[in-house]
């Protein structure tokens, strides 16, 4: 058992975006069908180990044994743990943008495009990916090098969203689009944490998505602000009805009428 703790182990986690091992890793475009499938199986096994055991579970030799391949064969695809981690972060970021692209392709209006950005991101975190992202957040907190990789992946997501927002709301200046993209990403991250205890299929999550779309649509000028009646909660989800005033009693109504009559007499 490793008794050295995360402070010591952190020295062994050094992710370099231009590491020599990364340069010699096979290009996925040059892999055959079997090679791509084996690479996918390695990544899936590694993700599951991170979810279940954290970074300590990411041992290349054990992953090779689990998949019934040699250690050397696994290293053909990922020479080091760092290379494998980097590939996982990259793939997870691409899952978000690929899913978003699929949703956006079906959008026909600016509001539909905004809804596609939100729905696609929520769709991803409702899958197993949210457990993986939470585990990766925890790992990044311990290791500065991995935090830099996570930062890069978040910036990639934000840049993708900002580019789509340019098509959805071209009248918004680039700086505002940039910050709206960051706000969307922050809300998605917060929702992923909330799914630890919330059911993604609950009415509360559905209502939150609708409120998020409405809020951003107004902010981006895609729709008019809600009326006073709507703001008071006439469109709230079931179970969250606004408090209504109790009807006045007959005695109270009679007293009110008598007071009004006296006021008229005084004016005369």
N, C-alpha and C positions, 0 to 999 in steps of 0.2 A: 504493500500500500504506500502511496506517495504521502509522506509526512512533511513535505517541504512547503506546501501551501501555495496559494495563487501568486503571492509576491515573487516567489522563486520561479514558478512555472511561466510567469509572464515574460521572462527573458527569452523563452523558447518560442514565443508566438510573435513572429516578425513578418508581417505581411508587406511585401514590396510589390508595387504595381508593375514593376519591370524586372522582377526576379529572374535569375538565369534559368531556374527550373520551369518558370512559366513560359519562357521563350522556347524551350525544347519540348513542351507538351504538345501532343498531336493536335492539329487543327481539326475541329469537329467536321468541317466541310470535306476533309480528306478521308474521314472514316467511312467504312462500308456499313451496311445495314447492321451486321452483327456487332461491329465496333461501337456504333451509336447506341445500340440496345444495351451493351455491356456498360458503357459509360453511364447511361441512365440508371441502370440497376445499382451501380456504385453510389451514385448521388442519392438515390432513394434510401439505400441502406444507411448512408451517412446521416441523412436528415433525421431518420427515425432514431438513430443513436443519440443525436443531439437532443431531440425531444425527450427521450427517456433518461439519458445519463449526463447530458451536458457535454462540455468540451472534453472531459476526461474519457468519455465513451468513444471518442473519435480516434480509434487506433487502427492504422492502416492494415496491420497484419490480421487483426481480428475481423475486420470487414472482409478481407480476402478469404478468410476461412469460412465466414458466413455465406459467401457467394460461391464457395468451392472453386476458387481460382488461386493462382499462386500470388505471393506478395509482389514478385517481379512483374507479373502481368498487370496487377492493379497500378503499379508505379509507372507503367507505360502511359496510363491515362492521367494519373496525378502523382507526381514524384514525391510530394511532401504533403503533410497535413495542411500546411498553409495554402497550397494550390487547391486542395479539395475544399477548404473553407471559402476561398475566394470564388470558386465555381458555384458553390451553394448560394452565396450572397448574390452573385450575378444572375443566376437562374431565377431566384425568387423575385428580384426586381423585374425581370423580363416577364414573369407570369402576370404581374400587375399590368404592365403596359400592353402585353398581348391580349389579355382579357378585355382591357379598356378599348383597344382597337376594334375588337369584335363587336362590342356594344355600340361604339361610335358609328360603325358602318351601317347600323340599322336606324340611326337618328336622322330625322328629316327636318328638324327645327332647331334653333339655338337653344331653347329650353330643353329639347330632347337631348341635345349634345351634352348639356350640363348634367342632366339626369343620368346619362350614360357614364360619365366620369365617376359620379357618386355610386351608382348601382354596381358598376363593375368592381370598384375597390371594395365595397361591402361584400360583394359576392365572393371575392378571393379570401377575405378574412373569415368568412363563415365556413370555409373549408378547413382542412388540417393545417393549412399554411399559417393560420393565426397562432397555433401552438408553437410552430417552428420559429416564427418571428419573435414571440415572447422569450423563447429560449435564447435566441440570438441577441436580443436586447440585453439579457442578463450577462451573456458572455462578453459583449462589447463594453459593459460597465467595468469589467475586470481587466480588460486588455486594451490599452490605448491604440494599438495598431489596428485592432478589429473595429474600434470605434470610428477610426478614420475611414475604413471600408464601408461601414454602415452609413456614415455621413455621405460618402460618395454615391451610394445607392439611393439614398433619400433625395439627393440633389438630382439624380437621373430621373427619378419619378416626378419631381417638381418641375423639371425642365420639360418633360413630356406633357404634363398637365398644362403648363403655361403656354406651350405651343398650340394645344387644342383650344385653349381659352382665346387665343388670338383669332381663331376662326369663328368662335362662338360670339365673342364680344369685341370686334375689331376697334370699337370706339374707346375702349379702355386702354390707358397708356401702359407700356411694358412693365413699369415698376409696380403698378397696381396688380397686373396679372401675376407677376412674380409672387407677391404677397398673398394673393388669393390662392395660388397653388400651394403655398406653404400652409395656409389655414386649412385647406382641404386635407393635406397630408397629416397635419396635427390632429384633426378630428378623426380621421381614419385610424391613426395610432391609438387615440383614446378609446375608440370603439372596440378595437382589438383587445385592449385591456379589460374593457367592460364585459366582453364575452366570456371572461373567466367565470362569471356568475350569472350573466343574462343569456336567455335562450335566443339565438339569432332569429328564430321564427316567431318571436313574441310580438304582440301588437305594439309594444313600446319601441322596439327597434324599427318597425315599419313606420311608426309615427315620427321617430327621430329622423329617418331618411327624408320623409316628406317635408318636415320643418327645415331641414338642411337645404333641400332644393329650393324651397320657397324663399328662404332668407338670402341665399346666394343669387337667385334670379332677380330679386329686388335690388340687391347691392350692385349687380352688374347691369341693371337697367333693362332686363329682359321682360319684366312685367311691372305693373303698377303696384305701389304699396297696398297692403290689405286695408279694407274699410274698417271703420271703428267697430262695427258689429263683428267682423272677423277677428279683429284684435282682441275682443272680449271673450273669444273662445267658442264662437258658434261652430267652428270647424274642428274643434278638438276631437281626438279619438274617443271611442266609447269608453265609459268608465271614468273619464276626466271631465265631467260636465261642470260648467261654471256655476258658482253659487247664485241662486236666484233670490230676489227679495220676497219675503213672506207677504201674502195679501193682507191689506189692512182690515181690521175687524169693523163690523157695522158701527160699533160705538165710537171708534176712532174716526171713521169717515164722517159721522154725524157731528162730532166736535170740530172737525176741520171745516165743515160746511158752515157751522155756527160762527166760527171765528172769522171766516171770510165775509159773512153777512154783516158782522159788527164793523169790520174795516170799511165796508162800503157806506154804512151809515155815518161813520166819522167823517169820511170824505165829503158827504153831502152837507 
